[in-house]
Amino acid sequence: MTPELFLTRHNHLIDPSVHVWAWQIPVYLFLGGWVAGNMLLTGYFMLGGRHTRRSPLLSALPGLSLALLSLGMLALFLDLEHKRYVWRLYTTFQWTSPMSWGSWILLLVYPVLVLTWLVRPPIVLEDLSQTVERISTVLQGRRDIVRAIGITSMVLGVALGVYTGILLSSLGARPLWNSGALGVLFLASGVSAAAAFGHLVTHSPDERALTVRIDNVVLASELGILGLFLLGLLAGSAPQVEAARLFLGGPYTAPFWVFVIGLGIVIPLIIQLLAARHWIQHTPIAPIMVMAGGLVLRWVIVSAGQFSHWAHGAMRMH
Amino acid sequence: MARYGMAIDTRLCVGCMDCVVACKTENRVPEGFNRDWIAYETAGAFPTLHQEIRSERCNHCDNPPCVTCCPTGASHVDEFGALVQITHDECIGCKACLASCPYDARFVHPEGYADKCTFCVHRVREGLEPACVSVCPTLCFTFGDLDDPDSAISRKLASRKAHPLLPAAGTQPRILYLD
């Protein structure tokens, strides 16, 4: 028989199940992951020498990332309950806290994004400022510096993308999040969102073909990582098995399988595979589905994770 | 340095909630929130049922995940009694500690900072017992230094079987329930 647990407590945000994080955190994790993907793409472009010619994506992604990251940090700020003490994040470094790591990584990301932007700034920016044009010309002539910026961008991109997942997986009290796969999953999802966005906006056929190829590989990998994530939970402790069941017949089954797996990964992957083989035309539908799927993935993981708990086998009442 | 803990006799606790009222009064816990509460756990199948009544609160764990995950150091293990405490003006209200606690012992105070049981540290510093301990009509609580083999709590734990909550969570709670 399942034990029955009755608690006289009914604390706000805690009972009947923890719901401390609402829309702000999934939005922040999605935007952070997307920026991480953008940094990996731009770093890859620079190492591949694309900065020596006009590259719509290389010119657009760093500036866009600055805006997206700022929006993400705004969402994070809105989630804080003690907002006037936010500066406390930057008066210390707590090495055991992924959130502390993340706040410092975010601070490092900004100057790297600015440097990346200056390597191949948009024409509009060059026209506006001669200084920008001069810096850009100097940077483009220094292959070693561009290479260093590209590598830094990729390393920080990986750190940022993985951190968005580790932030959750380090919180051991929520069995669903207790998996190192989340770091890799959110990084892959971020790269996928970045590639999908590139596919969506670029006018260059060469860049479109490249981003579709990258997205297809990453989407297929995401399916594998999600499979391993579920298998890991099912092979884990009783609370983790119960957490996995949230997606296997439990209350999060429909959003997970329909919106994350079906509409967010499998269907756009099929569409993009057909487009890559020139059997159908490229349309904005698939990349939009991929990006929406990335956001829903974060929402489902954050929400279901809070629903999972350690009081295994107990029917909780308040 | 002392390492304070609590032993709670589940054979004596009747769930009268005096400890809950005493805590709210002593610590001016805002309306609608609780630093401690009563849990009634019923197991088995009728007619062979077993019920355990427990007074629960922050377990002041030896391996506190709330301290590990705190990005500012607001949640910390205090030098006094090795108690897990929160510095209010260092807390940014990120709620990671709430999500990290397997006992769901924390909440966000209406003023914005994370809040929870302090073991009435202001009373313990003056040589008094925590408010919940001092009012219990069945004397089910024993509070004291777990590192002192002659303390009442150490002697009680040596003489009776006891269990922590959710031992598999790996937090090493310092509240033990006497069977």
Interface residues (C-beta under 8 A of the other chain):
Chain A: M1 P3 E4 L5 F6 L7 T8 R9 H10 N11 H12 L13 I14 D15 V18 V20 W21 D79 L80 E81 H82 K83 Y85 V86 R88 L89 T91 T92 Q94 T96 S97 P98 M99 S100 G102 S103 S170 L171 G172 A173 R174 S237 Q306 H309 W310 A311 A314
Chain B: M17 V20 G32 F33 N34 W37 I38 A39 Y40 E41 T42 A43 G44 A45 E56 P65 T68 C69 C70 P71 T72 G73 A74 D89 E90 C91 I92 G93 C94 K95 A96 L98 A99 S100 C101 P102 D104 R106 F107 V108 E111 G112 Y113 L166 A168 A169 G170
